[in-house]
């Protein structure tokens, strides 16, 4: 069995008293984490001075009688005396662990000391989340232990706060599985965004081990213009999959951009009610339209990446090879406009969940190489071997196929970069053979 750990966010329904409490906790933890970071830095400076004097670094337990985190917690807990000790303790541990992990880079001047933001998140342990009950598919109740005994007494309330969690599409299933014991909760977080508080719930579950994947069975993924992604498998010459529709995407983006331009022009005639206190309110409808494009792209990339990884699993591919598009050229207008980095990262993330290795290969000649005979159309006029955007025609063996499928099959080959390098050297030695195609 494989243990999977994931997170899901749930909006905490607005309640004035509750939101004021969460805001106060957020403020206290902000102060505590920054002070804890300062304390960790001070201990580091003391360690350097101690080492210069005595020739060794001091041991925390010998000097202060305990490790650094409990010691710092001891003198900082008063700053959040009304907050549950579990939250304060977790926050101190987070800040000190973060400093220790960054210490080497900080000392080298490669990184600044972490400064925590006023509106940052704060931790809540699994033991502080209890009594999740279902009201309907969109709302659940939960009891959160947020206050210390002193805090509950000061505010004349119970230490536990009953909150209502608002779920999104499909998110209710996770809470249902937690309630019935199929999923287990883990330490989570509470954060604020756009004046709303959210519970970022961490949960875990065991999943049956998947069928054994073969690392030498490779799926190649070509990011294209006509089709967003084309798949091929190195050991299956008949396999091919075309993922997504670039025209559908382009049409949607063009439609939204057209609406955006019309709205931008209309804003200058907007009445006083739309202007509010300045540009932010005036342009709010325009920004909302821009978000539609971003959300659409993200949704498509999630859908496509999931399909690609599922195809790899179905075909027992232990490796996915994709193009390293970091040096993409300006002539690929669609690729420059599309968030291909996001698509690739989503493929990597989803593949990692299933133990699939992802390898990036240089795209320099993957489109110019004939997958059948290996000839590379270097220095050959593109319109001869690529008569249309979608077609590929080898001038060496006459092989004709879809251009993106040809590239995908090249990308699917193990050690393709070395194979291309060797082929180019071989062609350079046989210049006459190449020159007859330079027409």
C-alpha positions in Angstrom: 0.0 0.0 0.0 1.2 3.5 -0.8 0.4 6.4 1.5 -0.9 9.5 -0.3 -1.0 12.9 1.3 -3.1 15.8 -0.2 -4.7 19.1 0.7 -8.1 20.7 0.0 -9.3 24.1 0.9 -12.6 24.9 2.5 -14.1 28.4 3.0 -14.9 29.2 6.6 -18.4 30.8 6.6 -18.4 34.4 7.7 -19.3 35.1 11.3 -18.2 38.5 12.7 -17.1 37.2 16.1 -15.3 34.2 14.6 -13.5 36.2 11.9 -12.4 38.7 14.5 -10.9 35.9 16.5 -9.1 34.4 13.5 -7.8 37.8 12.6 -6.4 38.2 16.2 -4.8 34.8 16.0 -3.3 35.6 12.6 -1.8 38.8 14.0 -0.4 37.1 17.1 1.2 34.3 15.1 2.7 36.8 12.7 4.5 38.5 15.6 5.6 35.2 17.2 7.0 33.7 14.0 9.1 36.8 13.2 10.3 37.0 16.8 11.2 33.2 16.7 13.2 33.8 13.6 15.1 36.6 15.3 15.8 34.3 18.2 17.1 31.6 15.9 19.4 34.2 14.2 20.6 35.5 17.6 21.5 31.9 18.7 23.4 31.5 15.5 25.4 34.6 16.1 26.1 33.4 19.7 27.3 30.1 18.3 29.8 31.8 16.1 31.2 33.9 19.0 31.3 30.8 21.3 33.2 28.8 18.6 35.7 31.6 18.2 36.4 31.7 21.9 36.3 28.0 22.8 37.0 26.3 19.5 33.7 24.4 19.3 30.0 25.1 18.8 27.8 25.2 21.8 25.2 22.5 22.4 21.7 23.9 23.0 20.8 21.6 25.9 24.1 22.3 27.7 23.7 26.1 27.5 19.9 26.7 27.8 18.9 23.3 29.3 16.6 22.4 26.3 16.6 22.5 22.5 16.0 25.9 20.9 12.3 25.5 19.9 10.9 24.8 23.5 13.1 27.6 24.9 11.9 30.1 22.4 8.3 29.0 22.9 8.7 29.5 26.6 9.4 33.3 26.3 7.1 33.9 23.3 3.9 32.2 24.4 2.9 35.3 26.4 2.6 37.2 23.1 -0.2 34.8 22.2 -1.5 33.8 25.6 -5.1 33.7 24.4 -4.1 31.3 21.5 -4.1 27.5 21.9 -0.6 26.4 22.9 -0.6 23.9 20.1 -0.9 26.6 17.5 1.8 28.7 19.1 4.2 25.7 19.5 3.7 24.7 15.9 4.3 28.2 14.7 7.5 28.5 16.7 8.7 25.2 15.3 7.9 26.2 11.7 9.9 29.5 12.0 12.9 27.9 13.6 13.0 24.9 11.2 12.7 27.3 8.3 15.6 29.3 9.5 17.8 26.2 10.1 17.0 24.9 6.6 17.9 28.3 5.0 20.9 28.9 7.3 23.7 28.0 4.9 22.3 30.1 2.1 21.7 33.0 4.5 25.2 32.9 5.7 26.5 32.8 2.1 24.4 35.9 1.3 22.4 33.9 -1.3 19.1 34.3 0.6 17.5 36.8 3.0 16.1 35.9 6.4 12.5 34.9 6.2 10.1 37.8 7.1 6.6 36.6 7.7 3.7 38.6 6.3 0.9 40.2 8.4 -1.7 38.2 6.4 0.1 34.9 6.5 -1.3 31.5 7.4 -1.1 29.8 10.8 -1.0 26.0 11.6 -3.6 24.0 13.3 -2.9 20.4 14.5 -5.1 17.5 13.6 -6.1 17.1 17.3 -7.6 20.6 17.2 -10.1 19.7 14.4 -13.0 17.6 15.7 -16.6 16.8 15.2 -17.0 17.2 11.5 -20.7 16.7 10.6 -22.5 17.0 7.3 -25.3 19.5 6.9 -25.6 19.0 3.1 -23.3 18.6 0.1 -22.2 22.2 0.3 -21.8 22.8 4.1 -20.3 20.9 7.0 -19.8 21.8 10.6 -16.5 21.3 12.5 -15.2 22.2 16.0 -11.8 24.0 16.0 -9.8 24.3 19.3 -8.4 27.8 18.8 -8.2 29.3 22.3 -6.2 28.6 25.4 -8.0 28.2 28.7 -6.9 31.8 29.5 -8.2 33.0 26.1 -11.5 31.3 26.6 -11.9 32.9 30.0 -10.9 36.4 28.8 -13.5 36.2 25.9 -16.1 34.5 28.0 -16.5 31.6 25.5 -15.6 28.0 25.0 -12.2 27.0 23.8 -13.7 25.3 20.8 -15.3 27.3 18.0 -18.0 25.7 15.9 -17.4 26.7 12.2 -19.3 26.0 9.0 -17.1 24.9 6.1 -18.3 25.6 2.6 -17.2 23.1 0.0 -16.6 23.4 -3.7 -17.3 20.9 -6.5 -16.2 17.4 -5.4 -14.6 18.7 -2.2 -17.5 17.3 -0.1 -16.5 13.8 -1.0 -13.2 14.2 0.9 -15.1 15.3 4.0 -17.5 12.4 3.6 -14.5 10.0 3.4 -13.0 11.6 6.5 -16.3 11.1 8.4 -16.6 7.4 7.4 -12.9 6.8 8.3 -11.7 6.1 4.7 -9.4 9.2 4.9 -7.4 10.5 7.9 -6.8 14.1 8.7 -3.3 15.5 9.3 -2.0 18.8 10.6 -3.5 21.6 8.5 -3.5 25.4 8.1 -5.8 28.4 8.2 -5.2 31.3 5.9 -7.0 34.4 4.6 -7.5 35.5 1.1 -9.6 38.4 -0.2 -11.2 38.9 3.2 -12.2 35.3 3.6 -10.7 32.7 5.9 -10.1 29.2 4.6 -9.2 25.9 6.2 -6.5 24.2 4.1 -7.2 20.7 5.2 -4.5 18.1 4.9 -5.6 14.5 4.6 -4.0 11.1 3.8 -5.1 7.7 2.6 -3.6 4.5 1.6 -3.7 3.4 -2.0 -3.0 0.0 -3.5 0.3 -0.2 -5.3 -0.1 0.3 -9.0 1.0 -2.2 -11.5 4.7 -2.3 -12.1 5.8 0.3 -14.6 8.7 -0.3 -17.0 11.2 2.6 -17.0 12.4 1.6 -20.5 8.9 1.9 -21.8 8.8 5.6 -22.7 6.0 7.9 -23.6 7.0 10.9 -25.7 5.0 14.1 -25.4 5.3 16.7 -28.2 3.9 20.2 -27.4 2.5 21.4 -30.8 0.8 24.3 -32.5 -2.0 22.5 -34.3 -2.6 20.0 -31.4 -1.5 21.0 -27.9 0.1 17.6 -27.2 0.7 14.5 -29.2 1.7 11.2 -27.5 3.8 8.3 -28.8 5.4 5.2 -27.1 8.8 3.9 -28.0 7.9 0.2 -28.0 4.5 0.6 -29.8 4.8 1.8 -33.3 1.0 1.9 -33.7 0.2 3.9 -30.6 -0.7 7.6 -31.1 -2.9 10.0 -29.2 -3.8 13.6 -30.0 -4.6 15.6 -26.9 -6.7 18.8 -26.9 -7.7 21.2 -29.7 -5.6 24.3 -30.2 -8.3 26.0 -32.3 -10.8 25.7 -29.6 -8.3 27.3 -27.2 -7.4 30.1 -29.6 -11.0 30.8 -30.4 -11.9 31.1 -26.7 -9.0 33.4 -26.0 -9.7 35.6 -29.0 -13.4 35.8 -28.0 -12.5 36.8 -24.4 -9.9 39.3 -25.5 -12.4 40.9 -27.9 -14.9 41.3 -25.0 -12.1 42.7 -22.9 -11.2 45.3 -25.5 -14.8 46.4 -25.9 -15.2 46.6 -22.1 -11.9 48.6 -21.8 -13.2 51.1 -24.3 -16.6 51.4 -22.5 -15.0 52.0 -19.1 -14.1 55.6 -20.0 -17.9 56.3 -20.3 -18.7 54.6 -17.0 -20.8 56.5 -14.5 -19.8 57.6 -11.0 -21.3 54.4 -9.5 -18.7 52.3 -11.4 -15.8 54.5 -10.6 -15.9 54.2 -6.8 -12.6 55.4 -5.2 -10.4 55.0 -8.3 -9.1 52.8 -11.0 -9.3 49.5 -9.1 -13.2 49.6 -9.0 -13.4 51.0 -12.5 -11.3 48.2 -14.0 -12.7 45.4 -11.9 -14.9 44.0 -14.7 -11.9 44.0 -17.1 -9.8 42.1 -14.5 -12.6 39.6 -14.1 -12.5 38.8 -17.8 -8.7 38.4 -17.7 -9.2 35.8 -14.9 -11.5 33.9 -17.2 -8.7 33.2 -19.6 -6.3 32.2 -16.8 -8.9 29.9 -15.2 -9.7 28.4 -18.6 -6.1 27.6 -19.4 -5.5 26.1 -15.9 -8.6 23.9 -16.3 -7.4 22.7 -19.7 -3.9 22.0 -18.5 -5.3 20.0 -15.5 -7.5 18.0 -17.9 -4.8 17.3 -20.4 -2.0 16.5 -17.9 -4.3 14.0 -16.2 -5.2 12.4 -19.5 -1.5 12.1 -20.4 -0.5 10.5 -17.1 -3.4 8.2 -17.2 -2.4 7.1 -20.7 1.2 6.4 -19.4 -0.2 4.3 -16.6 -2.6 2.4 -18.8 0.3 1.6 -21.2 2.7 0.7 -18.3 5.2 3.5 -19.2 7.6 4.2 -16.4 9.1 7.2 -18.1 7.6 10.3 -19.8 9.8 12.4 -22.0 8.9 15.9 -22.8 10.6 18.8 -24.6 12.6 21.3 -22.6 10.9 24.4 -24.0 12.8 26.9 -21.9 14.4 28.3 -25.1 11.2 28.6 -27.0 11.4 30.9 -30.0 9.1 33.8 -30.9 7.8 32.1 -34.1 5.7 29.7 -31.9 3.0 32.2 -31.2 0.5 29.7 -29.8 3.1 28.1 -27.5 4.3 31.6 -26.3 0.7 32.5 -25.5 -0.2 29.2 -24.0 1.0 28.4 -20.4 3.0 25.4 -21.5 5.2 25.6 -18.4 2.1 25.1 -16.3 1.1 22.1 -18.5 4.5 20.5 -18.2 4.7 21.1 -14.4 1.2 19.5 -14.0 2.4 16.5 -16.0 5.5 16.3 -13.7 3.5 16.6 -10.5 0.8 14.1 -11.5 3.5 11.6 -12.9 5.4 11.9 -9.6 2.3 10.8 -7.7 2.4 7.5 -9.5 6.2 7.0 -9.5 6.6 7.9 -13.2 10.0 9.5 -14.1 9.8 12.6 -16.2 12.8 13.4 -18.5 13.2 16.7 -20.4 15.0 16.5 -23.7 16.4 19.3 -26.0 13.9 20.0 -28.8 16.5 21.3 -31.2 16.2 18.5 -33.8 13.3 16.4 -32.6 11.0 17.9 -35.3 13.6 17.8 -38.0 14.6 14.1 -37.5 12.8 11.4 -39.5 11.6 8.9 -36.9 11.8 6.0 -39.5 15.3 6.4 -40.9 16.9 8.8 -38.5 17.9 11.4 -41.1 18.0 15.0 -39.8 16.9 17.8 -42.1 19.5 20.3 -40.9 20.1 23.3 -43.2 17.3 22.0 -45.5 14.6 24.5 -46.5 11.7 23.9 -44.2 9.0 24.1 -46.9 10.6 21.1 -48.6 10.4 18.6 -45.7 7.6 20.3 -43.9 5.2 21.2 -46.8 2.5 22.2 -44.3 2.4 22.9 -40.6 0.8 19.5 -40.0 2.9 17.4 -42.4 6.4 15.9 -42.4 8.1 14.4 -45.5 11.5 12.8 -45.2 13.8 13.7 -48.1 16.0 10.7 -47.4 13.6 7.7 -47.3 10.3 9.3 -48.4 8.5 8.6 -45.2 5.4 10.8 -44.8 3.5 11.3 -41.5 1.9 13.9 -39.2 4.7 16.3 -38.1 3.7 16.3 -34.5 3.5 12.5 -34.3 6.9 12.3 -35.9 8.3 14.6 -33.2 6.6 12.7 -30.4 8.0 9.4 -31.6 11.5 11.0 -31.6 11.0 12.4 -28.1 9.9 8.9 -26.9 13.3 7.3 -27.8 15.7 6.6 -25.0 18.9 8.7 -25.1 17.5 10.6 -28.1 19.9 13.6 -27.5 22.9 11.3 -28.0 21.4 9.6 -31.0 20.8 13.0 -32.7 24.3 14.1 -31.8 25.8 11.0 -33.4 23.5 11.3 -36.5 24.6 14.9 -37.1 28.3 13.9 -36.9 27.6 11.1 -39.4 25.8 13.5 -41.8 28.6 16.0 -41.6 31.1 13.3 -42.7 28.9 12.6 -45.7 28.3 16.2 -46.8 27.6 15.3 -50.4 24.7 13.1 -49.3 23.2 16.1 -47.5 23.9 18.7 -50.1 21.7 17.1 -52.7 18.7 18.2 -50.6 19.9 21.8 -50.1 17.7 23.0 -53.0 
